[in-house]
Amino acid sequence: MESMTKKNEFQFRRANEEDLPEICRMVKLAGEIVPVKEWFEAENEEFLAKHIREEGFTLLAKKNGQTAAIMIVRIPGMAEDNLGEYLKISKEEMKRVAHLEIAVVEPGYQGYGLQYELFCQAEEIVKNKQMRYLMATVHPDNIYSFRNMEKLGMKTVLETKKYGGKRRYVMSKTLEY
């Protein structure tokens, strides 16, 4: 019951262009404070801007007007780096892949289950967009994100090197309608 009360203190919504400076600040901070630098790939402003409306969407968790957490979801379509390639699916099915790209929770708001809540909301949105596969990458030692992905029902497809040779598990979940 305690965690439900805590979650009710937060407002969840989709980001818009006005949220970009705050999203950039949070991603930059996450890249600076992550315990192991290899765990997190801090993307640039151009990448983050594209995922507010164009190539996906960004979700926010806010409390008292402050952004507590973000979740960036990418719809890669037929892009070369579509993680669907690891599933050996058809070109048609590749169009139905969504990536959980970045999740950041402000240090003061960790432990409230915000990353998991944003994962769940992202899953519902991608289902409504008729996506069939929800995919992500996570460093094998990042047990926090890995456990959240497992809790969401994602399974490890394989371990590979991504982002300039960094170890990553490729995670996937086939969405049921």
C-alpha positions in Angstrom: 0.0 0.0 0.0 2.9 2.3 0.8 4.2 2.3 -2.8 0.7 3.0 -4.2 0.5 6.1 -2.1 3.9 7.2 -3.3 3.0 6.7 -6.9 -0.1 8.7 -6.5 2.0 11.7 -5.7 3.3 11.8 -9.3 1.7 13.0 -12.5 2.5 11.1 -15.7 2.3 12.7 -19.2 3.8 12.7 -22.6 6.6 15.3 -23.1 6.4 18.1 -25.6 9.0 20.4 -27.1 9.0 22.7 -24.1 10.3 19.8 -22.0 13.4 19.3 -24.1 15.8 21.4 -21.9 14.8 19.4 -18.8 15.1 16.1 -20.7 18.6 17.1 -21.9 19.6 18.1 -18.4 18.4 14.8 -16.9 20.1 12.6 -19.6 23.4 14.6 -19.2 23.2 14.2 -15.4 22.5 10.5 -15.7 25.6 10.1 -17.8 27.7 11.9 -15.2 26.4 10.1 -12.1 25.9 6.6 -13.4 28.0 4.2 -11.2 29.7 2.6 -14.2 30.1 4.8 -17.3 29.5 1.8 -19.6 26.0 1.3 -18.3 24.5 4.5 -19.8 24.8 6.0 -23.3 23.9 9.7 -22.9 22.4 10.9 -26.2 22.7 14.4 -27.7 20.0 17.0 -27.9 19.2 16.3 -31.5 18.5 12.6 -30.7 16.4 13.5 -27.7 14.4 16.1 -29.7 13.5 13.5 -32.4 12.0 11.3 -29.8 9.5 13.7 -28.4 7.1 13.4 -31.4 8.9 12.3 -34.6 10.5 8.9 -34.1 8.6 7.9 -31.0 7.6 9.6 -27.8 8.9 10.6 -24.3 7.1 10.1 -21.1 7.6 12.1 -17.9 6.8 11.5 -14.3 6.5 14.8 -12.4 6.0 15.8 -8.8 5.1 19.3 -7.7 6.1 20.6 -11.1 9.5 18.9 -11.0 10.5 16.2 -13.5 11.3 13.0 -11.4 11.8 10.5 -14.3 11.7 10.2 -18.1 11.3 7.3 -20.5 12.2 7.7 -24.2 10.7 5.3 -26.6 11.8 5.0 -30.2 9.9 3.6 -33.2 12.8 2.8 -35.5 10.8 1.6 -38.5 13.3 0.2 -41.1 16.3 2.0 -39.6 19.6 0.0 -39.8 19.8 -0.2 -36.0 16.4 -1.7 -35.4 16.8 -4.3 -32.7 14.3 -6.5 -34.4 17.2 -7.8 -36.5 18.2 -10.0 -33.5 14.7 -11.7 -33.6 15.1 -12.8 -37.2 11.7 -11.4 -38.1 10.3 -10.4 -41.5 10.7 -6.9 -42.9 7.0 -6.3 -42.3 7.4 -7.3 -38.6 10.4 -5.0 -38.3 8.1 -2.1 -38.7 6.3 -3.2 -35.5 9.3 -2.9 -33.2 9.5 -0.2 -30.5 12.7 0.4 -28.5 12.8 1.5 -24.9 15.8 3.8 -25.4 16.5 5.7 -22.2 15.1 5.7 -18.7 16.3 8.2 -16.2 15.1 8.7 -12.6 16.4 11.7 -10.7 18.5 10.5 -7.7 16.0 11.9 -5.1 13.2 10.0 -6.7 14.8 6.5 -7.0 13.0 3.8 -5.1 9.4 4.9 -6.0 9.0 2.4 -8.9 9.0 5.2 -11.5 11.1 3.4 -14.1 8.7 0.4 -13.9 5.6 2.6 -14.1 6.9 4.4 -17.1 7.8 1.1 -18.8 4.2 -0.1 -18.2 2.8 3.2 -19.7 5.1 2.9 -22.7 4.0 -0.6 -23.3 0.3 0.4 -23.4 1.1 3.3 -25.9 3.1 1.0 -28.2 0.3 -1.6 -28.1 -2.1 1.2 -29.2 0.2 2.0 -32.1 -0.1 -1.7 -33.2 3.6 -2.5 -32.3 4.2 -6.2 -31.7 7.7 -6.1 -30.1 9.1 -4.1 -27.3 12.9 -4.2 -27.2 15.8 -2.6 -25.3 19.4 -2.9 -24.5 20.9 -3.1 -21.0 24.4 -3.5 -19.7 24.6 -7.0 -18.1 25.8 -5.6 -14.8 23.1 -2.9 -14.6 20.9 -5.0 -12.4 18.5 -2.2 -11.6 17.4 -1.7 -15.2 17.7 -5.4 -16.0 15.4 -6.4 -13.2 12.8 -3.8 -14.2 12.9 -5.1 -17.8 12.4 -8.7 -16.5 9.6 -7.5 -14.2 7.9 -6.0 -17.3 8.2 -9.5 -19.0 11.1 -8.8 -21.2 13.5 -11.7 -22.0 17.2 -11.7 -22.9 17.6 -12.5 -26.6 21.4 -12.4 -26.6 24.5 -10.6 -25.3 26.3 -8.5 -28.0 28.5 -5.4 -28.4 26.7 -2.1 -29.1 27.5 1.6 -29.0 31.1 1.4 -29.9 31.9 -2.0 -28.4 30.0 -1.8 -25.1 28.5 -5.1 -23.7 24.7 -5.2 -23.8 21.9 -7.7 -23.4 19.3 -7.3 -26.1 15.9 -7.6 -24.4 12.6 -8.3 -26.0 8.9 -8.8 -25.3 6.3 -9.9 -27.7 3.2 -7.9 -27.0 -0.2 -9.6 -26.7 -3.4 -8.0 -27.7 
